[in-house]
């Protein structure tokens, strides 16, 4: 059988793109080696419209979040399962200066769609350390990423559309009609392999920085699971009295091994949020594909148009991928192009340097 697209990689980006292409009626084959330590499976799946200590609205939040809501609603209807947990995010002020920064910011920018309340003093929950108060952010929550990937993987396997194996680069042939991989043929191939793109001979020139992120799963009996907490780390309820605490950012040691230093950092940061005793249940690490300018990467290869890449979502994949997958799927079908900010053509100078050497 000849396919319209072969997708290499079935983490968050690959799974959302392959589903989007299939919904458009394309014949899609996915090739992916199952890896329980993949960054998408380790992540807490957070969606947060407000970013960082500067209280900036996340990049294109007004476009990304409605698209994400619609996509995850559709997936839930498709599978008959809850996959996205809508919860407010309580961003705790770390100082009176931070509180003042927010008060000045909120007076001058339009935040009504995202801010539920501002607290200039503690909300009074005995288990929460918030002497300076914080802001309660709406339209956030977390995706059950592993559940979503498992459901989509099972569906692909049942339909014979998944090869659960390592992609062998030397088996790929470029043809006048598209690509051939072993016995499979397609018009086009898209690499969605996360940080492993650094070893891809076609796209290793892209400025991907593998960044290790560690996450703890803890049990805290008396901690409130009604919202997600943010102060240096995120604390995401995952059921009962269990929470995911994360994540670290380590680009100096980009391996998938949990470290004592990462565990200590996360435990200390969680202790700055709660006075409650907690027990560590699980400690995981994954590697994110971070990009130099913090924008994703999408587009066709400069020389071989039958090859494309869809990558570089970093820690914002849950928020960005649905919108960008729709846009990229349309571009692959010849219906326009992706936004300039994510086109790989912005790094063409790196490609020319690469082929010179």
C-alpha positions in Angstrom: 0.0 0.0 0.0 1.2 3.5 -0.8 0.7 6.1 1.9 0.3 9.9 1.6 2.5 10.4 4.7 4.9 8.4 6.8 5.3 9.9 10.3 8.5 9.1 12.2 7.9 9.4 15.9 4.7 9.1 18.0 5.3 11.4 21.0 3.0 14.4 21.5 3.9 16.2 18.2 3.8 13.1 16.0 0.6 11.7 17.6 -1.3 15.0 17.2 0.0 15.5 13.6 -0.8 11.9 12.5 -4.3 12.1 14.0 -4.8 15.5 12.3 -3.7 14.2 8.9 -5.9 11.1 9.3 -8.9 13.2 10.1 -8.3 15.1 6.9 -8.6 11.8 5.0 -4.9 11.1 4.3 -3.4 7.6 4.4 -0.8 7.7 7.2 1.8 5.2 8.4 3.5 5.9 11.8 6.9 4.4 12.7 7.8 4.6 16.3 9.9 2.6 18.7 8.0 2.4 22.1 10.0 4.3 24.7 8.5 4.6 28.2 11.1 7.3 29.1 10.1 9.5 26.1 9.7 13.2 27.2 6.0 13.2 26.2 5.3 10.3 28.5 7.2 11.7 31.4 5.7 15.2 31.2 2.8 16.4 33.4 1.0 17.7 30.3 0.5 21.2 31.6 -1.4 23.9 29.7 -0.8 27.3 31.1 -1.7 30.6 29.4 0.6 32.8 31.7 4.3 32.2 31.5 7.3 32.9 33.7 8.2 35.4 36.5 7.4 38.3 34.2 3.7 37.3 34.0 3.7 37.3 30.3 0.7 35.9 28.3 2.0 32.8 26.6 3.0 33.2 23.0 -0.2 33.2 20.8 -2.3 32.0 23.8 -5.4 33.5 22.2 -5.0 31.2 19.2 -3.4 28.2 20.7 -5.7 27.6 23.6 -9.1 27.6 21.8 -7.5 25.2 19.2 -6.2 22.9 22.0 -9.6 22.9 23.8 -11.4 21.9 20.5 -8.8 19.2 19.7 -8.9 17.6 23.1 -12.7 17.8 23.3 -12.8 16.0 19.9 -10.3 13.3 21.1 -12.4 12.7 24.3 -15.5 12.3 22.2 -13.7 10.0 19.8 -12.4 7.7 22.5 -15.2 8.2 25.1 -12.6 9.1 27.7 -11.7 12.1 29.7 -8.2 13.2 28.6 -7.9 16.8 29.5 -8.4 17.9 33.1 -9.5 21.5 33.3 -8.2 23.0 36.5 -7.3 26.6 37.6 -3.6 27.3 38.2 -2.7 29.1 41.4 0.5 31.0 40.7 2.0 31.9 44.1 3.8 35.2 44.5 7.3 34.6 45.9 7.8 38.2 47.2 6.1 41.5 47.6 8.1 42.7 44.6 6.6 40.0 42.4 3.1 40.9 43.6 3.8 44.5 42.7 5.1 43.5 39.3 1.8 41.6 38.6 -0.4 44.5 39.9 1.3 46.9 37.5 1.1 44.4 34.6 -2.5 43.5 35.1 -3.5 47.2 35.1 -2.1 47.8 31.6 -2.9 44.6 29.7 -6.0 42.6 28.8 -6.1 39.5 31.0 -9.9 39.1 31.5 -10.0 35.8 29.5 -7.4 34.1 31.7 -7.4 35.6 35.3 -10.0 34.4 37.7 -8.8 36.2 40.8 -5.9 38.1 42.3 -5.0 37.5 45.9 -2.8 40.1 47.7 -2.6 38.0 50.8 -2.7 34.3 51.7 -5.8 32.4 50.6 -5.8 30.8 54.0 -5.3 27.1 53.1 -3.2 25.6 56.0 -1.3 23.3 53.6 -0.3 26.1 51.1 2.6 28.5 51.7 1.5 31.8 50.1 2.2 34.7 52.4 2.1 37.2 49.5 -0.9 35.7 47.8 -1.0 34.9 44.1 -3.1 34.9 41.0 -5.7 32.2 40.0 -5.4 31.5 36.3 -8.3 30.1 34.3 -8.4 28.1 31.0 -5.5 26.0 32.1 -5.2 22.3 33.1 -3.3 19.2 32.2 -3.5 16.6 29.5 -3.2 12.9 30.4 -0.5 12.6 27.8 0.3 8.9 28.4 -3.3 7.9 28.3 -3.8 9.8 25.0 -0.7 8.2 23.4 -1.7 4.8 24.5 -5.2 5.2 23.0 -3.9 6.5 19.7 -1.2 3.8 19.6 -3.8 1.1 20.1 -6.0 2.5 17.4 -3.1 2.7 14.9 -2.1 -0.9 15.7 -5.7 -2.1 15.2 -5.8 -0.4 11.8 -2.3 -1.7 10.8 -1.0 1.8 10.6 1.9 1.6 13.1 5.3 -0.1 12.8 6.4 -0.3 16.4 10.1 -0.4 15.7 13.2 1.8 15.5 13.4 3.9 12.3 16.5 2.8 10.4 17.8 5.8 8.6 19.8 3.8 6.1 16.6 2.1 4.9 15.1 5.4 3.7 15.3 6.0 0.0 14.3 9.2 -1.7 12.5 8.7 -5.0 11.0 10.8 -7.7 7.5 9.9 -6.4 8.4 10.5 -2.7 10.0 8.1 -0.3 10.5 4.4 0.2 11.2 2.8 3.6 11.8 -0.9 3.4 8.7 -2.2 1.7 6.6 0.9 2.4 6.1 3.9 0.0 4.7 7.3 0.6 4.5 10.7 -1.1 6.0 12.4 1.9 7.8 11.7 5.2 7.7 13.9 8.3 10.2 13.5 11.2 8.6 14.1 14.6 11.4 12.5 16.6 11.9 15.0 19.4 15.5 15.6 20.5 16.8 12.7 18.5 16.6 14.9 15.4 20.2 15.9 16.4 21.2 12.5 14.9 19.1 12.9 11.8 21.4 13.5 8.7 18.7 15.4 6.9 17.8 17.8 9.8 20.7 17.8 12.3 21.6 21.3 11.3 18.5 22.7 13.1 19.4 24.3 16.4 17.8 21.8 18.8 19.2 21.8 22.3 18.4 18.5 24.2 17.2 19.6 27.6 16.7 17.1 30.4 13.6 17.5 32.6 13.0 15.6 35.8 9.7 15.0 37.4 8.7 13.6 40.8 5.4 11.8 41.6 4.7 12.4 45.3 2.0 11.5 47.7 0.8 14.3 50.0 -2.3 13.3 52.0 -3.5 16.7 53.1 -2.7 18.8 50.0 -5.6 20.3 48.1 -6.0 18.7 44.6 -8.6 21.2 43.4 -6.0 23.3 41.4 -2.5 23.2 39.9 0.1 25.1 41.8 3.1 27.1 40.4 6.0 28.6 42.3 9.3 27.6 40.7 7.8 24.2 39.8 4.4 23.0 38.9 2.4 20.7 41.2 -0.2 18.9 39.1 -2.8 16.6 40.8 -2.8 13.1 39.2 -5.4 11.4 41.2 -6.2 10.7 44.9 -3.5 12.3 47.0 -0.8 12.0 44.3 0.8 14.9 42.5 3.4 15.4 39.8 6.1 18.0 40.7 8.3 19.3 37.9 10.2 20.1 36.0 13.9 20.7 36.1 15.8 22.2 33.1 19.2 20.7 32.5 21.0 21.1 29.2 24.4 20.2 30.6 23.6 16.5 31.2 21.0 15.6 28.5 20.5 11.9 29.5 17.3 10.1 30.6 18.6 9.1 34.0 16.9 10.6 37.1 19.5 12.3 39.3 19.9 12.8 43.0 20.4 16.5 42.3 17.1 16.7 40.3 15.2 14.9 43.1 16.6 17.2 45.7 15.8 20.4 43.7 12.2 19.3 43.1 11.7 18.2 46.7 13.0 21.5 48.0 10.8 23.5 45.6 7.7 21.6 46.6 8.6 22.3 50.2 8.4 26.0 49.4 4.8 25.5 48.3 3.5 23.3 51.1 4.2 22.6 54.7 2.7 19.1 54.4 4.7 15.9 54.6 5.0 14.1 51.3 6.4 10.8 50.1 8.2 10.3 46.8 6.5 7.6 44.8 8.3 7.8 41.4 11.1 9.8 39.8 11.5 10.1 36.0 13.5 12.0 33.5 13.0 12.8 29.8 14.7 14.9 27.2 12.9 17.8 25.6 13.7 19.3 22.2 14.4 22.9 23.0 15.0 25.4 20.2 17.4 28.4 20.3 14.6 31.0 19.8 12.0 29.0 21.8 9.7 28.6 18.7 8.8 25.2 17.2 10.2 24.0 13.9 8.0 23.0 10.9 8.7 22.8 7.2 10.1 21.0 4.2 13.7 20.2 3.8 15.4 23.0 1.7 16.7 20.5 -0.9 14.5 17.4 -0.6 10.8 18.6 -0.5 9.5 15.0 0.1 11.0 15.3 3.7 9.7 17.6 6.5 10.2 18.1 10.2 7.6 19.0 12.9 9.5 19.4 16.1 10.8 21.7 18.9 7.7 22.1 21.0 9.7 22.0 24.2 7.6 22.2 27.3 4.6 23.9 25.6 3.6 21.1 23.3 0.2 20.4 24.9 -0.7 24.0 24.3 0.8 24.6 20.8 0.7 21.3 19.0 -3.0 21.1 18.0 -3.1 24.5 16.4 0.3 24.1 14.7 -0.6 20.5 13.5 -3.7 21.9 11.8 -1.7 24.6 10.1 1.1 22.2 9.1 -1.3 19.6 7.8 -2.9 22.2 5.6 0.5 23.3 4.3 1.5 19.8 3.5 -1.7 19.5 1.4 -0.7 22.6 -0.5 -3.2 24.9 1.3 -1.1 27.8 2.3 2.0 27.8 4.7 2.8 27.7 8.3 3.3 31.0 10.2 6.8 32.6 9.6 7.8 32.2 13.2 8.0 28.4 13.0 9.3 27.9 9.5 12.6 26.1 9.4 13.6 28.5 6.6 14.5 31.0 9.3 17.6 28.8 9.9 18.6 28.4 6.3 22.1 29.9 7.0 22.7 27.0 9.3 21.8 24.6 6.6 24.2 26.2 4.1 27.0 26.1 6.8 26.2 22.4 7.4 26.4 21.3 3.8 29.7 23.2 3.3 31.3 21.1 5.9 
